[in-house]
Every structure is written in structure tokens, then in C-alpha cells.
Amino acid sequence: MIRLSVDTSFEHLGVCLTSNGVCLANYYSLCNRKNSSIIFGVIDELLKNAEIKLADIDAYVVNRGPGSYTGVRIAMGVVKTFAQVHQKPVVPVDSLELLAGQISSLKEDFPVLLNCTRSEVFHARYSIIDGKPEARTPIQLTSLEMFLETSRDKAVVLHRVNPQRRKAEPLFEKLKLLPLDYPIADALLLDRLGAHRLESGKIDFNAPVNPLYVKRDVEKRT
């Protein structure tokens, strides 16, 4: 199986091409606001170097968010267009599941936090089962202050989207961070999680694939 995995939900552009579990190309660049202008060129170059055509892709994997409002739409739009043209399936992966995948072995449940604004965090709890993350709670949105009050000082996986563009938030210094087994949540990790979903059969190909990027989307799921 040939898979193309694409991620623009955070501050980077990630594209990974695999064939039968072998990585043919893995692109990662902190492009920030340039993702929409370079994504087609990056994908085209990776396919050409691997001597693969879009029609050869068997499945697509995409980070569906939450994350950057604009970023989530870029990858989702590109992947859904390719998949529709060539009648291929799309495997969506939540961004917090991707971040949880940076942990490969841990006995206890652990929180994953994604910060997209100055003081609010998306969060959910995960367990590692056979080396893969399994969600224990739905994704929720709350203030960082409230999370700290109820977290019982648990160590967390944290990702902050473009923190340099915001005012400093001292409360983040109070979080205990888990050491990461996989230091970068890149498109290769996204591909591995997508492959796990395909192999486990935990995906309905008839269900619509929609982005998860608006606050009300998370609130509807909680």
C-alpha cells in the first residue's frame, strides 16, 4: 500500500510518502504562513523523486486538527481534493492523538495539551496500548489556569503553536513535561498512526472527513 500523509495543522508543513511501511520520503519544514504556496510543489517533488504518480496513491492520511485555523484547512483541502479525484480513502487523525504518539511506552494515562491561543488549551487523556496512543477522554477546551487546578500535577505532552507570536504566559512554566520518545510530531509519525487505523479496521470510509478546528466542534464532542 502506498500512502501520502499531509500535515499543516501546526506551524510546519509535513509530507510523508510510504510504500508497504517503508518511508520513501519525509519532508518537514517550519514554513509558518507559506504552507499554502509551497505544498503542491513539495508533494510534486516527493512524488517525482519516488517515481510515483498521484493515481498510484492507495490512501491518504491527514491531521484533521484542532490546530491553526488556516493550517487545518490547507492540508484537509488538498488531501480531500486528491482523494476525490482518484477515488481513494482518507484517514483522519486528531492532532492530539498525533502528539500523544510521541510517547511509545508509558504505564499510566497521561494528558496531552495543545495551545493555540495565549491561555486556552485543547486537552485529552491517552494511554499507550501496544505502542500506539488510545484516547481515554474526548478532546476538551479549557483555560490553562483551570487545567492546572484539576490536573493533580500530572506530567503532560505539550505543544504550543507559534508561541513566539504571543505574549509570555508564565502559567506554562508550572507544567511538568513528559520526556518524548519521538521528538517531532512529523508526517512519518502521522503515517504510522494512519496505518494503525487502517490495519485495526477502526475507520468508517463512508463517514465524512471534516476538519476539527473550531471551538464549537470540540464542544459538540464533549
C-alpha positions as CSV (number, residue, x, y, z in Angstrom):
1,M,0.0,0.0,0.0
2,I,1.2,3.5,-0.9
3,R,0.2,6.3,1.5
4,L,0.6,10.0,1.4
5,S,0.4,11.8,4.7
6,V,0.0,15.5,5.0
7,D,0.0,17.9,8.0
8,T,-0.3,21.7,8.2
9,S,-2.2,21.9,11.4
10,F,0.6,23.4,13.4
11,E,3.4,25.8,12.3
12,H,5.1,23.4,10.0
13,L,4.5,21.6,6.7
14,G,4.8,17.8,6.9
15,V,4.5,15.4,4.0
16,C,5.4,11.7,4.1
17,L,5.3,9.1,1.4
18,T,5.4,5.4,2.3
19,S,5.1,2.1,0.4
20,N,4.3,-1.0,2.3
21,G,5.5,0.5,5.5
22,V,8.8,1.8,4.0
23,C,9.4,5.5,4.1
24,L,10.2,6.8,0.6
25,A,10.2,10.5,1.6
26,N,9.6,12.5,4.7
27,Y,9.5,16.3,4.4
28,Y,9.4,18.7,7.4
29,S,9.8,22.4,7.3
30,L,8.8,25.3,9.6
31,C,7.1,27.3,6.8
32,N,4.6,29.0,9.0
33,R,2.4,31.1,6.7
34,K,4.0,29.8,3.4
35,N,2.4,26.4,3.5
36,S,-0.4,27.1,1.1
37,S,2.1,28.5,-1.5
38,I,4.6,25.6,-1.4
39,I,2.6,22.5,-0.5
40,F,1.8,21.4,-4.1
41,G,5.4,21.9,-5.2
42,V,6.6,19.8,-2.2
43,I,4.2,17.0,-2.9
44,D,5.0,17.0,-6.6
45,E,8.8,16.9,-6.0
46,L,8.4,14.0,-3.5
47,L,6.3,12.0,-5.9
48,K,8.7,12.6,-8.8
49,N,11.7,11.6,-6.8
50,A,10.0,8.4,-5.8
51,E,8.7,7.8,-9.4
52,I,5.1,7.6,-8.1
53,K,2.0,9.3,-9.6
54,L,-0.9,10.6,-7.6
55,A,-3.1,7.9,-9.2
56,D,-0.8,5.3,-7.5
57,I,-1.6,6.5,-4.0
58,D,-3.8,4.0,-2.2
59,A,-4.8,6.1,0.8
60,Y,-4.3,9.5,2.3
61,V,-3.6,10.4,6.0
62,V,-4.3,13.9,7.3
63,N,-4.1,15.7,10.6
64,R,-7.7,17.0,11.0
65,G,-6.9,19.3,13.9
66,P,-7.5,21.1,16.1
67,G,-4.7,23.5,15.4
68,S,-4.1,26.6,13.4
69,Y,-7.5,27.6,11.8
70,T,-5.9,28.3,8.4
71,G,-3.4,25.5,8.6
72,V,-6.0,22.7,9.2
73,R,-7.9,23.8,6.1
74,I,-4.9,23.7,3.9
75,A,-4.0,20.0,4.3
76,M,-7.6,18.9,4.6
77,G,-8.5,20.7,1.3
78,V,-5.5,19.3,-0.6
79,V,-6.0,15.7,0.6
80,K,-9.7,15.6,0.1
81,T,-9.3,17.0,-3.4
82,F,-6.7,14.4,-4.4
83,A,-8.8,11.6,-2.8
84,Q,-12.0,12.6,-4.5
85,V,-10.4,12.9,-7.9
86,H,-8.8,9.5,-7.7
87,Q,-11.5,7.8,-5.5
88,K,-9.2,6.9,-2.7
89,P,-9.9,6.8,1.1
90,V,-8.8,9.5,3.6
91,V,-7.7,8.5,7.1
92,P,-8.2,11.4,9.6
93,V,-6.0,11.6,12.7
94,D,-6.7,14.1,15.5
95,S,-3.8,16.4,16.3
96,L,-3.8,15.4,20.0
97,E,-3.5,11.8,19.0
98,L,-0.5,12.7,16.9
99,L,1.1,14.5,19.8
100,A,0.3,11.5,22.1
101,G,2.1,9.3,19.6
102,Q,5.4,10.9,20.6
103,I,5.2,8.6,23.7
104,S,5.9,5.0,22.9
105,S,5.7,3.4,26.3
106,L,4.1,4.5,29.5
107,K,2.1,2.5,32.0
108,E,-0.3,5.3,33.2
109,D,-2.7,7.5,31.3
110,F,-1.3,11.0,30.5
111,P,-2.7,14.3,29.4
112,V,-1.9,15.9,26.0
113,L,-2.2,19.7,25.7
114,L,-2.3,21.8,22.6
115,N,-2.1,25.6,23.0
116,C,-3.3,27.7,20.1
117,T,-4.1,30.9,22.0
118,R,-2.4,32.7,24.8
119,S,-4.2,31.0,27.7
120,E,-6.6,28.3,26.3
121,V,-5.6,24.7,25.8
122,F,-7.2,21.7,24.0
123,H,-6.6,18.6,26.1
124,A,-7.4,14.9,26.3
125,R,-6.0,11.9,28.1
126,Y,-4.3,9.0,26.4
127,S,-3.0,5.5,27.1
128,I,-0.3,3.7,25.2
129,I,-1.5,0.3,24.1
130,D,0.9,-1.9,22.1
131,G,3.0,1.2,21.3
132,K,0.1,3.3,20.0
133,P,-2.0,6.0,21.6
134,E,-5.6,5.3,22.6
135,A,-7.9,8.2,23.7
136,R,-9.4,7.9,27.1
137,T,-11.3,11.2,27.1
138,P,-12.8,13.4,24.3
139,I,-10.9,16.5,23.3
140,Q,-11.9,19.4,25.6
141,L,-11.1,23.1,25.6
142,T,-10.4,25.0,28.8
143,S,-8.3,27.7,30.3
144,L,-4.8,26.8,31.2
145,E,-5.5,28.0,34.8
146,M,-8.4,25.6,35.1
147,F,-6.4,22.7,33.7
148,L,-3.7,23.3,36.3
149,E,-6.2,23.3,39.1
150,T,-7.6,19.9,38.1
151,S,-4.5,18.2,36.7
152,R,-3.1,16.9,40.0
153,D,0.4,17.8,38.9
154,K,0.4,15.1,36.2
155,A,3.2,15.3,33.7
156,V,2.0,16.2,30.2
157,V,2.8,16.2,26.5
158,L,2.6,19.9,25.4
159,H,2.7,21.6,22.0
160,R,2.4,25.3,21.6
161,V,1.6,26.7,18.1
162,N,3.8,29.7,17.3
163,P,4.3,30.8,21.0
164,Q,6.8,33.4,19.9
165,R,4.0,35.4,18.4
166,R,2.2,35.8,21.7
167,K,2.8,37.5,25.0
168,A,4.5,35.3,27.5
169,E,2.3,33.1,29.7
170,P,4.0,32.2,33.0
171,L,1.5,29.5,33.8
172,F,3.1,27.2,31.2
173,E,6.2,27.1,33.4
174,K,4.1,25.3,36.0
175,L,3.5,22.3,33.7
176,K,5.7,19.2,34.2
177,L,6.6,17.8,30.7
178,L,7.0,14.2,29.8
179,P,10.2,13.2,28.0
180,L,9.4,12.4,24.4
181,D,10.4,9.2,22.7
182,Y,9.7,10.7,19.3
183,P,10.9,14.3,19.5
184,I,9.0,15.7,16.4
185,A,5.4,15.0,15.6
186,D,6.1,14.8,11.9
187,A,4.2,13.3,8.9
188,L,6.1,10.0,9.3
189,L,4.5,9.6,12.8
190,L,1.2,10.7,11.3
191,D,1.6,7.9,8.7
192,R,2.2,5.3,11.3
193,L,-0.9,6.3,13.2
194,G,-2.9,6.3,10.0
195,A,-1.6,2.8,9.1
196,H,-2.6,1.6,12.6
197,R,-6.1,2.8,12.0
198,L,-6.3,1.1,8.6
199,E,-4.9,-2.2,10.0
200,S,-7.2,-2.2,13.0
201,G,-10.3,-1.5,11.0
202,K,-11.3,1.4,13.3
203,I,-12.4,3.6,10.4
204,D,-15.6,4.1,8.5
205,F,-14.8,5.0,5.0
206,N,-18.4,6.1,4.4
207,A,-18.2,8.7,7.2
208,P,-17.5,12.3,6.1
209,V,-13.9,13.5,6.8
210,N,-14.2,17.0,8.3
211,P,-11.7,19.3,10.0
212,L,-11.8,19.8,13.7
213,Y,-10.7,23.4,14.2
214,V,-13.5,25.5,15.6
215,K,-14.2,25.7,19.3
216,R,-17.8,24.6,18.9
217,D,-16.7,21.4,17.1
218,V,-14.8,20.4,20.2
219,E,-17.7,21.4,22.5
220,K,-20.1,19.2,20.4
221,R,-17.9,16.2,21.0
222,T,-17.6,16.7,24.8
